[in-house]
Amino acid sequence: MRTKTLLFLLTGTFLLTGCERDRNNGLCSRFPQFCADLHTDSWCSKERDKLVEARYENAERPGDASRYLIMSALDSYQRCLEPLLDMQYTKRHERKNTKVETIIDIDAELARLEGSTASSDYPYLQLWRWEHHGDRMARRDFIAQAARPEMQQPDLQQALAGFLLHQDPPAAERALQRSLELTPAGIRPKSDLLASLTSLYISQRRYEEAWVWSRVLNEFYDDDMTNWNKMEPYARFSEQQQQAMIERAEMLKEQLHQGRYQAASGH
């Protein structure tokens, strides 16, 4: 199901490239119901356009995946608009009123979608219910379906690792490693994913692995996110060992960059 979602997103991306506003203006002309409740000035135009596109995709291919896309787009659009409500307009006060009405409509639509997907086993919706409402049953069900094909997405595996980190560290490690394996070519692994993997190895006193993955983190994010001095009291490596680990870190970075990383057997 998630594969279809990604295809929808890619399709939308190609359609919008270079003519995003024309595309959405065309959708609004053909299907005014996608835009009738949205504000029309330049504020939050990117978030508004994504919502229009998500509504169109849901109309074309309804299902849990497309409903989740709308919910995410609604949430982003709402977050973008809300700070503007405190601004005082010296001209055209109706602009503020339009945004207030838009947010009211968004709240209603989001509540309706949350209600209609409350029993869905689509993993992104389960994660939504946990993150937005603290739904423990959704969290439990999300963990229980770890082996399902729908869970084979980098962000879902990272979320799974976060749930398992304290109760089952080996399973958390496998999920973090799987997230890295699933990261597409040309996409940097998330810094918090690499940091979580490093912290996990430190907690297990696997200092060589921690050192290597700390180095990978710094290879991708060159703002010196790792405090090497903190690791020094726990593990001291010779220059020869460090050179070998540096070479391994560079190799891992290249594999991840090319989208061909495979976790070592035993992870």
Secondary structure, DSSP 8 states (H G I E B T S, - for coil): -HHHHHHHHHHHHHHHTT-HHHHHHHHHHH-GGGTTTS--SSTTHHHHHHHHHHHHHHHHS-SHHHHHHHHHHHHHHHHHHGGGGGS--SS-THHHHHHHHHHHHHHHHHHHHHHHTTT---HHHHHHHHHHH--HHHHHHHHHTTTSGGG-SHHHHHHHHHHHTTT-HHHHHHHHHHHHHHS-TT----HHHHHHHHHHHHHTT-HHHHHHHHHHHHHH-TTT-S-HHHHTTT----HHHHHHHHHHHHHHHHHHHHT-----TT-
